[in-house]
Amino acid sequence: MNLTYIQKKMEFMEYKSLQEFFDDVDLLISNAILYNSDAGNPYRHAAEEMKKRYTKIAKKVLQAIKEKQQQQQQAAFAK
């Protein structure tokens, strides 16, 4: 798994769900950590930092989707 592969899947709209995209990003990060196992490896540090940032962003995205769905449900109920 690599960023180019993810980018191409996005360009060709191959992701059927947000979860599929998240799974690929998770795999990318996990592989980077696994294959750069030395604690002093700068690529491992970069992957760990990416994981922190990605987790934070993914939570915000999921929260925004949840809020939007709730708003839509409330609007439908009000009709």
C-alpha positions in Angstrom: 0.0 0.0 0.0 1.3 3.4 -0.9 0.1 7.0 -1.4 0.2 6.6 -5.2 -2.1 3.6 -5.1 -4.6 5.5 -2.8 -4.5 8.5 -5.1 -5.2 6.5 -8.2 -8.1 4.8 -6.4 -9.5 8.2 -5.6 -9.0 9.5 -9.1 -10.9 6.6 -10.6 -13.5 6.7 -7.8 -12.9 3.2 -6.8 -13.7 3.7 -3.1 -17.3 2.6 -2.5 -17.3 4.0 1.0 -15.3 6.3 3.3 -14.5 3.3 5.4 -12.6 1.7 2.5 -10.5 4.8 2.1 -9.8 4.9 5.9 -8.8 1.2 5.8 -6.3 1.8 3.0 -4.8 4.8 4.9 -4.7 2.7 8.1 -2.9 -0.1 6.2 -0.4 2.4 4.7 0.5 3.8 8.1 0.6 0.3 9.8 3.0 -0.9 7.0 5.2 2.1 7.4 5.5 1.5 11.1 6.0 -2.3 10.7 8.7 -2.1 8.0 10.5 0.7 9.7 10.6 -1.0 13.1 13.8 0.6 14.4 12.7 3.2 17.0 15.3 5.7 15.7 14.2 5.4 12.1 13.0 8.8 10.8 10.4 7.1 8.6 8.9 5.4 11.6 8.7 8.8 13.4 7.0 10.3 10.3 4.6 7.4 10.2 3.8 7.7 13.9 3.2 11.5 13.4 1.0 10.8 10.4 -1.0 8.3 12.4 -1.7 10.9 15.1 -2.8 13.5 12.6 -4.8 11.1 10.5 -6.6 9.8 13.6 -7.5 13.4 14.6 -8.7 14.3 11.1 -10.7 11.0 10.6 -12.5 11.6 13.9 -13.5 15.1 12.8 -14.7 13.9 9.4 -16.8 11.1 11.0 -18.3 13.6 13.5 -19.2 16.1 10.8 -20.9 13.3 8.9 -22.8 12.2 12.0 -23.9 15.8 12.7 -25.1 16.2 9.0 -27.1 13.0 9.2 -28.7 14.1 12.5 -29.7 17.5 10.9 -31.2 15.7 7.9 -33.2 13.4 10.2 -34.5 16.3 12.2 -35.4 18.2 9.0 -37.3 15.1 7.7 -39.0 14.6 11.0 -40.1 18.3 11.1 -42.0 17.9 7.8 
